[in-house]
Amino acid sequence: MWKFILRRFVIMIPQLFILSILIFGLAKAMPGDALSGQMAANPEIDQRTLLELREKLGLDDPIHVQYGRWVKNIFTGDFGMSYVHKQPVTNLLAGRIGNTMLLSLSIFIVSYLIAIPLGIIAGRWTDSWADKMIIGYNYLSFATPLFIFALLVLFVFGFLLGWFPIGGSVDISVEEGTFEHMLSKMKHLVLPTLSGALLATVGTIQYLRNEVIDTKIKDFVKTARAKGVPETKVYSRHIFRNSLLPIAAFLGYEITGLIGGSIFLESIYSYPGMGQLFLQSITTRDFSVVTALVMISGVAALLGTLLSDIILSAVDPRIRID
């Protein structure tokens, strides 16, 4: 197992190199440069000052020189300066990544708490009324766009009923570190979490239902029943564990979403996370922030792939990677 992990890390080195080239190249191919947002915010800036800034920032250097400087800075934890927010990108991300991970982790947990029981029920009692209702819910979730569902939830529970806050991540009037602060943070999480989790259950329910249906007719399950094993233990020890394999295979990829955040949810609920920051940075041409966010998401995707393989081999004793 350790040899496999080490080998995968070695393989990730050229992958990260290629990823960095693609991200840097795409950023340079976009119209404008790092000063475009600053020029838009201050259109009266004179040409001489602009040329001095370009020379100071090295924007007129050859591409390979700029790329080398960018990679070197990344290894030292320096993602550059955000010219829109007037602060280092590292500081800007530090204030956002916590919110994004909290929201994404909440969606991740709630979606699995909903999907796993529904998938097992649908697979165990196939063609029952419960199975038909779960399939109907699955089809409806699959066909509903996230931004429409989120807007509907926001309108009903935020505007009409007024049960939950309609934006932000915490009430600015409460003192940080207090119980009221934690309670306010949880209340702000409810609507975006439910909006994301209720639609994120589609794949898990469908995979788990199909796996339960396929597994419960296999020979080892029939043998367990023939030996007089209670039906509850047949499902908990034999069917359920084997049915989790496809879910475990995708678990690492879903954990990757904890870093990327949700552009739609964070924008609709004005939630100050990395997804909202990514959208704002594109519209304002804040390229240093965009490249940092894309690079972080790419690294998270590579780590998610590795994590999926590790989880899969841990869940299924038959799969051992030496």
C-alpha positions in Angstrom: 0.0 0.0 0.0 2.8 2.4 0.9 4.6 1.7 -2.3 1.4 2.4 -4.2 0.9 5.7 -2.5 4.6 6.7 -3.0 4.4 5.7 -6.7 1.2 7.8 -7.1 2.8 10.8 -5.5 5.8 10.5 -8.0 3.3 10.3 -10.9 1.6 13.5 -9.6 4.8 15.5 -10.1 4.6 15.7 -14.0 0.9 16.0 -13.7 1.2 19.1 -11.5 3.8 20.5 -13.9 1.5 20.1 -16.9 -1.4 21.5 -14.9 0.6 24.6 -13.9 1.6 25.2 -17.6 -2.0 25.0 -18.7 -3.3 27.3 -16.0 -0.6 29.9 -16.6 -1.1 29.7 -20.4 -4.8 30.1 -20.2 -4.5 33.0 -17.8 -2.1 34.7 -20.2 -4.5 34.0 -23.1 -7.3 35.8 -21.4 -7.9 39.4 -22.5 -6.1 41.9 -20.3 -3.6 41.3 -17.6 -3.1 41.8 -13.9 -3.6 45.5 -14.2 -6.9 45.4 -16.1 -9.0 45.4 -13.0 -7.1 48.2 -11.5 -7.5 50.2 -14.8 -11.3 49.6 -14.8 -11.5 50.8 -11.2 -9.4 53.9 -11.9 -9.9 54.8 -15.6 -8.0 58.1 -15.1 -4.7 56.5 -14.4 -2.0 58.0 -16.7 -0.1 55.9 -19.2 3.3 56.6 -17.6 2.2 55.2 -14.3 0.7 52.2 -16.0 4.0 51.5 -17.8 6.0 51.8 -14.6 3.6 49.4 -12.8 3.9 46.9 -15.7 7.7 47.0 -15.5 7.7 46.7 -11.7 5.4 43.7 -11.9 7.4 42.1 -14.7 4.5 41.9 -17.0 6.7 42.7 -20.0 9.2 40.0 -19.2 9.3 36.9 -21.5 6.7 34.3 -20.9 9.1 31.7 -19.6 10.5 34.2 -17.1 7.1 35.1 -15.8 6.1 31.4 -15.5 9.3 30.5 -13.6 8.7 33.4 -11.2 5.1 32.4 -10.7 6.0 28.7 -9.9 8.7 29.8 -7.6 6.3 32.1 -5.7 3.7 29.3 -5.4 6.3 27.0 -3.7 6.9 29.7 -1.2 3.2 30.2 -0.6 3.0 33.5 -2.4 0.2 33.6 -4.9 0.7 37.3 -5.7 -1.3 40.4 -5.0 -5.0 40.9 -5.6 -5.2 44.3 -7.3 -9.0 44.4 -6.8 -9.0 43.6 -3.1 -5.7 45.4 -2.4 -4.2 42.5 -0.4 -2.1 39.4 -0.8 -4.0 36.5 -2.4 -2.9 34.2 0.4 -4.6 36.4 3.0 -7.7 36.7 0.8 -8.0 32.9 0.5 -7.4 32.4 4.2 -10.6 34.4 4.9 -12.7 32.4 2.4 -11.5 28.8 2.5 -12.9 28.2 6.0 -16.4 29.2 4.9 -16.2 27.1 1.8 -15.0 24.0 3.6 -17.7 24.4 6.3 -20.4 24.7 3.7 -19.1 21.9 1.5 -18.6 19.6 4.5 -22.2 20.3 5.7 -23.5 19.4 2.2 -21.3 16.3 2.0 -22.5 15.0 5.4 -26.2 15.8 4.9 -26.3 14.4 1.4 -24.9 11.0 2.5 -27.2 11.0 5.6 -30.1 11.2 3.1 -28.8 9.2 0.2 -27.5 6.0 2.0 -30.8 5.1 3.8 -32.9 5.9 0.7 -30.6 3.8 -1.5 -30.7 0.9 0.8 -34.5 1.1 1.2 -35.0 1.4 -2.6 -32.7 -1.6 -3.2 -34.0 -3.9 -0.5 -37.7 -3.4 -1.2 -37.6 -3.1 -5.0 -40.8 -2.1 -6.8 -42.5 -1.2 -3.5 -44.3 2.1 -3.0 -41.3 3.3 -1.1 -39.0 2.4 -4.0 -41.2 4.2 -6.4 -41.3 7.3 -4.3 -37.5 7.4 -3.9 -37.1 6.9 -7.7 -39.5 9.7 -8.3 -37.6 12.0 -5.9 -34.3 11.0 -7.7 -35.7 11.8 -11.1 -37.0 15.2 -9.8 -33.7 16.0 -8.2 -31.8 15.1 -11.4 -34.1 17.3 -13.6 -34.0 20.3 -11.3 -31.3 22.9 -11.9 -29.4 23.9 -8.8 -29.7 27.7 -9.2 -33.5 27.4 -9.7 -34.0 25.2 -6.7 -31.7 27.4 -4.5 -33.6 30.5 -5.5 -36.9 28.8 -4.7 -35.7 27.7 -1.3 -34.3 31.2 -0.6 -37.6 32.8 -1.6 -39.8 30.5 0.4 -37.8 30.0 3.7 -35.9 33.3 3.5 -38.2 35.9 2.2 -41.8 34.6 2.7 -41.4 32.7 6.0 -38.3 34.5 7.3 -37.1 31.5 9.1 -33.5 31.7 8.1 -31.0 34.5 6.9 -31.0 35.2 3.2 -27.3 36.0 2.8 -23.8 36.1 4.4 -22.1 33.6 6.6 -22.7 35.1 10.0 -24.5 38.1 11.6 -22.0 40.9 11.9 -23.6 42.2 15.1 -22.7 39.1 17.2 -19.3 38.9 18.9 -16.9 36.3 17.5 -16.2 33.3 19.6 -19.5 33.4 21.5 -22.3 30.8 21.4 -24.5 33.4 19.6 -21.8 33.6 16.9 -21.7 29.9 16.4 -25.5 29.7 16.4 -25.7 32.5 13.8 -23.1 30.7 11.6 -25.2 27.5 11.7 -28.4 29.4 10.8 -26.7 30.9 7.8 -25.6 27.4 6.7 -29.1 25.8 6.7 -30.5 27.0 3.4 -27.4 26.6 1.2 -26.7 23.2 2.8 -30.2 21.9 2.1 -30.2 23.4 -1.4 -27.0 21.6 -2.2 -27.6 18.3 -0.3 -31.1 17.6 -1.6 -29.9 17.7 -5.2 -26.5 16.0 -4.5 -28.1 12.7 -3.5 -29.0 11.6 -7.0 -25.8 9.6 -7.9 -25.4 8.0 -4.5 -29.0 6.8 -4.3 -28.9 5.4 -7.8 -25.6 3.6 -7.4 -26.4 2.2 -4.0 -29.9 1.0 -5.2 -28.4 -0.8 -8.2 -25.6 -2.4 -6.2 -28.0 -3.7 -3.5 -30.3 -5.2 -6.2 -27.3 -6.9 -7.9 -25.6 -8.0 -4.7 -28.6 -9.6 -3.0 -28.9 -12.3 -5.7 -25.3 -13.3 -5.7 -24.2 -16.7 -4.5 -22.5 -15.7 -1.3 -25.7 -14.0 -0.1 -27.7 -17.1 -1.0 -25.2 -19.2 1.0 -25.5 -16.9 4.0 -29.3 -17.2 3.9 -29.1 -21.0 3.5 -27.0 -21.1 6.7 -29.7 -19.4 8.6 -28.1 -16.0 9.0 -30.8 -13.5 10.0 -31.9 -11.2 7.2 -30.7 -8.1 9.1 -27.2 -9.4 9.3 -27.3 -10.5 5.7 -27.9 -7.0 4.6 -25.6 -5.3 7.2 -22.6 -7.7 6.8 -22.8 -8.9 3.3 -25.0 -6.8 1.0 -24.4 -3.4 2.4 -20.6 -3.6 2.6 -20.2 -4.9 -1.0 -22.7 -2.3 -2.2 -20.6 0.5 -0.9 -17.8 -0.1 -3.3 -18.9 2.3 -6.1 -19.6 5.0 -3.5 -16.2 4.5 -2.0 -14.7 4.8 -5.4 -16.2 8.3 -5.9 -15.7 9.4 -2.3 -12.4 11.0 -3.0 -13.7 13.0 -5.9 -16.6 14.3 -3.8 -14.2 15.3 -1.0 -12.4 17.4 -3.7 -15.5 19.6 -3.8 -14.7 20.7 -0.2 -12.0 22.9 -1.7 -13.6 24.1 -4.9 -16.8 25.3 -3.4 -20.1 26.0 -5.2 -20.2 29.0 -7.5 -24.0 28.9 -7.7 -24.8 28.4 -4.0 -22.3 30.9 -2.8 -23.4 33.5 -5.3 -27.2 33.1 -4.7 -26.8 33.1 -0.9 -24.1 35.8 -1.0 -22.0 33.3 1.0 -18.3 34.6 1.2 -16.5 31.5 0.0 -14.1 30.5 -2.7 -16.8 29.9 -5.3 -18.1 33.4 -5.0 -14.6 34.8 -5.0 -13.8 32.8 -8.2 -16.7 34.3 -10.0 -15.9 37.8 -8.8 -12.3 37.5 -9.8 -13.2 36.5 -13.4 -15.6 39.4 -13.9 -13.0 41.9 -12.5 -10.1 40.2 -14.3 -8.2 39.6 -11.0 -6.0 37.0 -12.6 -3.7 36.4 -9.7 -6.7 35.2 -7.7 -8.2 33.2 -10.6 -4.9 31.3 -11.2 -4.5 30.6 -7.5 -8.0 29.1 -7.2 -7.8 27.0 -10.3 -4.4 25.7 -9.2 -5.7 24.8 -5.8 -8.7 23.0 -7.3 -6.4 21.1 -9.7 -4.2 19.9 -6.9 -7.3 18.9 -4.9 -8.6 16.9 -7.9 -5.3 14.9 -8.1 -5.4 14.2 -4.4 -9.0 13.2 -4.6 -8.1 10.6 -7.3 -5.4 9.2 -5.0 -7.8 9.2 -2.0 -10.5 7.3 -4.0 -8.0 4.5 -4.8 -6.9 4.2 -1.1 -10.5 4.2 0.2 -11.6 1.6 -2.4 -8.8 -0.8 -1.5 -9.5 -0.3 2.2 -13.2 -1.1 1.9 -12.8 -4.2 -0.3 -10.3 -6.7 1.2 -10.1 -8.4 -2.3 -8.6 -5.2 -3.7 -5.1 -4.8 -2.5 -2.6 -2.6 -4.3 1.0 -3.6 -3.4 
